[in-house]
Amino acid sequence: MTDNIAHVSLTRPLETLADQLGRSFTEFGFAVVSDHGIDQDLIARAERMSRAFFALPEDAKRGYFIEGSGGARGYTPYRTEKAVGQDTTDLKEFWHVGRSLPAGDPLEEFMPANVWPAQLPEFRETFERLYAEFDKAGLKILSAIAVHLGLEADWFDATVDQGNSVLRLLHYPPIRDAKGVENAEGAVRAAPHGDINTITLLLGAEEAGLELLSQQGEWIPVSPPPGALAVNIGDMLSRLTNDRLRSTIHRVVNPEGEASRRSRFSMPFFLHFRPDFVIETLPQCVDADHPDQYEPLSSHDFLMQRLREINLAK
């Protein structure tokens, strides 16, 4: 991890967090967050569950692929998603857990029901709990961002209440087989891209591979210590702040040596605004040197626009 990317503890006073995170998000769009409050035993259990699911036979996993859903819930097969502007699909497969809503909730039209793998009976309880813990940690980070922007600390609370957030379980299979033969076919684990959402909280980035593109055009590795979060600004928050907080292009590169023969696992939580929240540039992020670049747009419309661009919606 570069020394310039902030490494902060969520136990620090809010004003301190606001300053440290604000500067790091402005320059890099990324920060590393420790002491985030997510139980480490829960994280370990979730990691075991994720590995167990991806170890299932291919036909069992594909039984949870929902045609026409844009990958919103359940399983998305290997080499389905591709980054905007890329010709090749990424070397990954994943599972999506969304928000569980009560029957008849008015937001049901935006958030389909979750599906759960019957082969892993503890899967649902584990990931619903982890989802809730990510929600809480994300709200603390957003409070610091609000203070940095000159807003009330709770300004974001209503914007993300019942937000269309998604917990993704990611598996990047080995790049080389046991004989050392490469099977990447010119593709990479995750091609350069920006995240769609508000902020992303990522567990499992300890192993080398995640890199961000600096404003100087250099690729910088992001390697949090075990159990810490890599947190980055998404396009929705970048749009809200007129790019004052940067949604930074990042990628996951293919490993070399022994690491190329093993899988990589991670768990990003894509924290989203409510589907009916209108992303409208904050007045304090507009001045003579920074005119407003964006028209107001609902977070749902923005999401669907971007999903079409990455091959996950028609």
N, C-alpha and C positions, 0 to 999 in steps of 0.2 A: 504494500500500500504506500502510495506517495505520502510524504509528510504534509503536503499542502491540502489534502482532502481532510476535512474536519473529522476527528474521532471523538464523539461526545457521549456522555452518560446521561440517560433520561432522569437520573436522580439530581442533576444540577438545577439550580434556580432557573425559573422560566426565562428571565431576562438574559441570563448567560447563554442558555440554549438558543434563544432567539438570535443573539448576535453570532454565535459560532455556526449554527446551521444556516442562517441567512447568508453569511459571507461565503460558505462552502457551496451552497446551492446557486448563488449568483455566479460564482466563478466556474464551478465544475458540474453543477446539477446533481451532485452526489455527496453523500456523507456516510460515515460509519457510525452506527448507534449501538452502544452496549447498555447493560442494565435496563433493558426495555420492558421487563416485567413478565415476559412470556416464560412459563415454567420450562426448565431445561429437561425435566423428565418427560413432559408432554412432547417437546421437540424430538427427543430421542425415540419415543413411541411412534410419532408421526413418520419419522424417517424410516423406521422398520416397516411400517405399514406401506409406505410408498414403494420400497424395494420389493416387498412381497407382492404387491399388485403387478408391478412391471415384470416380475418373474413368472407370472401366469402364462399359459400357452397363448399363442397369438389369437386363436379362434375364441378363447375365453375373453380376452381383452376386447376384441372386436364386437363381442356381444353387447358391449356398453357404448358402442359408437352410434350416435343418433344422427341419421341422415337429415340434412337440411337445417340443422340447428346452429350451424356456424361454430360448432365446438363449444357452445355455451355451457353445457353440462356433460359429465361423463368423459368418455375416452376419445382422444383424437389420435389417429394412427401416425406412425413414423413417416416422416417426410410429407406432411400435409401443409404445414404453415410455411409461408415465405415472406421475407421482409419486403417492404415497399421498394420497388425498383429493381428487385433481384429476379434473375431468371431461374435459379435453382431453389428448391425447398430446403429448409433447415434439417439437420441431422438430429431430430428429436421426436419424441412422442410425449403426450401429456394427458393429465386428467384434471377436470375443472370441478371445483366445489363452489357453489354460489350461495346466496343468502336464502335461508329457509323462511318462507312467509306463511302465515296462517291462511287457511282456505278463505277465499273471498276478498283477500286484500286487494285494494285498488291498484297496487303496483305489480300484480300477478302477470299482467300482459307483457311486462318488460323482463320478468325474471322467471324463467321456467323452473319447474320442480327439480330438485336434485335426484340423481340416481345413485345407488350404492351397490358395490360389488357383493353379491351373495356369498362369495368364497371367503370373505374377510369380515366376520360378524362384528368386530370392534372398530371397523373402519369409520362408520358413521359417527359414533360418539367421539372418536379421536379428532376427526377433522371439523366437526361442528364446534367443538371446544377450541381447537386451534384457530378457527375462523374468528370466533368471538375475541380471542386474545389478540389477534392481529388488529381487529377493529379498535380495541382499547389503546394499543400502542400507537396506532396511526393517528388517533385523536390527540394524543399528547404531542406528537410531532407537528400536527397541524396547528395546535395552539401556539407553539413556538414560531411557526411560520406567520401566523396571524399577527403576533406581536411585532415581529420583524417588519411586517408590511404597514404597521401603524394602525392595525385593527384591534378590536376587542379580542381577548384571548379565546372566547367561545364563538367567534364569528363563523368558523367553519362547521360548527356542530350541526346546525340545521341543514347545511348544504350536503352533508354526507349521511344524515340520518336515513336509514333504510336505503343506503346507496347500493348501486349495482356492482358491488365489489366481487372479485373472483380470486379464489385461492387455487393456484396452479401447482400440481405435482409434476415435476419435469424429470425425464430420463433421457440422457444422451448416451446411446450405446457406444461400445468401444469403436474406435476409428480403425484399428487393425485387429485381425483375427489372431488365433493362437500361433499361427505360422508367421505372423508379421506382415501379412498381405493387407494393404490398405483398401478399405471399402467406402471411402468418402466420395469418390467419383466427382471430385472438384468442388464439392459443397463444404460448408462449415457448420459447426454446431448451432450457431445463431449468427446470421449475417448482420451487418450494421443496421441498427434500427433505433427509433425512439418509442417509448411506451405511450399508449393511448391515454391512460387514465390520469388521476390526480397526483398521487404519489405511489411508488412501489416500495414495498418492504420485502427484502429478499433474505431468506435463510439458506445456508448451504453454499455460500460463495467462497469458502475457505480455500478450496482447491483452485490452483491457477487456471486462468482462462478468461475471466470476465475483464474487459477493458473498456475504458471510456475515451472518447475523442475530445481532446482539449481544444480550447479556443485557438491555440497555436497550431492545431492540426496534428498533434502527437497522440499516439495511443498510450494511455496510462493504465497500468494494472490496478484493479480494485480487489484487495484480498483481506477481508475482515478476519479478525481472530475468531476461533471456534465459538459458536453460540451467538455472535454479534450479528447485527443486521446491516446489509448494504441498502441504503435508502436513496432513491432518486426521484427527481421531478418528472411528472408525466406531461404529455402534450396539453391536457385539459387545464392544468394549473399554469403551465407556461402561457397558454392563451389568455387565461384570466388575468395574469400579471403583465400582459403585453411583452412577454419574453424577458421580463426583469429576472424572474427565476427560470433557469434554463432547463428545458427538456433536452438532455444531452444524448447524442448518438452513442450507442454502446454495442458490444458484440461479445460472443463467446468463441474464442479461437480453438482450433483443433490442437490437442496436446501432442507432444513428441515423446519418444522413449517409452518407458514402461507405462506411463499414464495413458498412452494411446491404446493400450490393451485392456483398460478397465472403463466401466461406466462412470458417468458423472450424474449426480442427483442434486436437485435443488428445489426450493419451495418459495416462489414469489407470490406475494399477496398484492394484487392490483386494486388499490383502494380507489373507488369511483364516487363521483357525486351522485345524488339522487337522479333518476332518469328525467324528472321534470325540472331539474335545476337549469336555469338559463345561464350559460357562460357569457358574461358581459364584462368587458375590460374594467378593472378597478380604476376609478378616477385618479388615485394617487400614483398610478403607474403610467400616466399620460402627461407629457409636457412638450414644449416646443422642440426639444431634441429627440423625443420619443413619441411621435404621433400614434394614435390608435390604429392598429393594423387589422383589427378583426371585427366582423359583424357579430352581433349576438346570435347564439346558437344553443339549442338544448343539448345537454350532455348525451341524451339518447341518440339524437340525430348525428352528433359528432362521432359517437361510438360506431354506429352502423356504417357511416361513411368510411371510417378507417378499417373496419372489419372486411369490407369489400376489397380494400386495397391490399390486404394481406392474405387473401384467398380463404377467408373463413366465413364469408357471407356472399350471397349472390346479389 
